Amino acid sequence: MKNRVFLSPPHMSGKEIGYIEEVFASNYIAPVGAYIDRFENAIKKYTHTKNAVAVCNATSALHLALRVLGIKDSQVAVSTFTFIGSVNPLLYERNEPIFIDVDEYWHMDAGLLAQAIEENDIKAVILPHIYGQVADIEPIHKLCEQNGIYLLEDAAESLGAFYKGRHSGTFGKFGVYSFNGNKLLTTSSGGVLVGDDATLAEKAKFLSTQAKESEFVEYVHKEIGYNYRLSNILAAIGVAQMEVLEERVLKKREIFSWYQEFLDEEFMPELPDTRGTRWLTTLTFENKDPFAVMRKLEKHNIESRPVWRAMHRQPLFKDAKAYLNGRSDELFAKGLCLPSGTTLTKDQVRNICEVIESF
Ligand SMILES: Cc1ncc(COP(=O)(O)O)c(C=O)c1O
């Protein structure tokens, strides 16, 4: 739609087409090819992880992590304030999600997690880092270590964010990043699984390519596999996108600073000693209904979105166990995600803020 301001539209670097042309010239129009290796190497280099497996989206990356760690028919703790993509993979393996409410930084509350661990038989924790910011990883990591629990980081929204100088997604047994169409970087649809255990990463790659046993020339399968591998064409887009990662983060943070300049509202806080990307600028209103603001913005052809409706509020999870403190409900009642696309100008942000302020 012409002149519409979208929430977080794709922003190509300009090099994508050239790389895609190389893929076409090589005729590797398939989920194999040189660009998949290049994309995985770019992720490894940037995040300082030993292994990266490129797949069709972050949801399947998370599913692979659960599969290779054998997390099935188990209780798994996950923040309630997240996107369903953090939770659906649990259901694929018949796990029982236990929802944990959030701290003042909008991420999993370590105290509530400790209580949940005490009272249940939790095998894994899925820790989502949301809106480009990072959770307080250390206490959660420590709890997991002390209790022999796997930590999986859902860093789908936080590629480019740091916790005490280290990349989000690199603390747990596995981390996942998303490259879907609205993320900081996009391959239209794509995901990457990262982790330091080479054997497990190799197993994840094997499962992502239909679990074909490699010692046979014919097609031999001993276990359930998936068709999850990323296409070489999309990987070529990913390589070009990785080249502008830092530039994009700086722009997102600049957009956030403009909103701070123009609006006197409560923005999502940033945990000390972390660098979030501000993938989406999010805020809570004290005296405005966010849904009314959203409708008003819509009239001006400006897209905004509610913050997450917590998982324990989803009909799908009406009977699920949850450790709550009321924060995620309050965030949903007051919160809004504002347009944060990296082509926005300061004038556009000023205009968005004027619409918000106009009632
Ligand atoms: C927190 C979170 N987890 C998981 C996902 C799933 O990512 P994908 O769309 O690549 O499967 C997303 C984004 O879509 C997300 O925002």
The ligand as an ORCA input file, in Angstrom:
! r2SCAN-3c Opt
* xyz 0 1
  C       9.967    -14.468     20.026
  C       9.824    -15.212     18.751
  N      10.036    -16.537     18.752
  C       9.956    -17.264     17.643
  C       9.642    -16.689     16.436
  C       9.520    -17.564     15.248
  O      10.341    -17.173     14.208
  P      10.031    -17.661     12.727
  O       8.937    -16.812     12.199
  O      11.322    -17.472     11.999
  O       9.642    -19.103     12.813
  C       9.420    -15.308     16.369
  C       9.126    -14.571     15.132
  O       8.394    -14.802     14.279
  C       9.489    -14.557     17.553
  O       9.236    -13.250     17.526
*
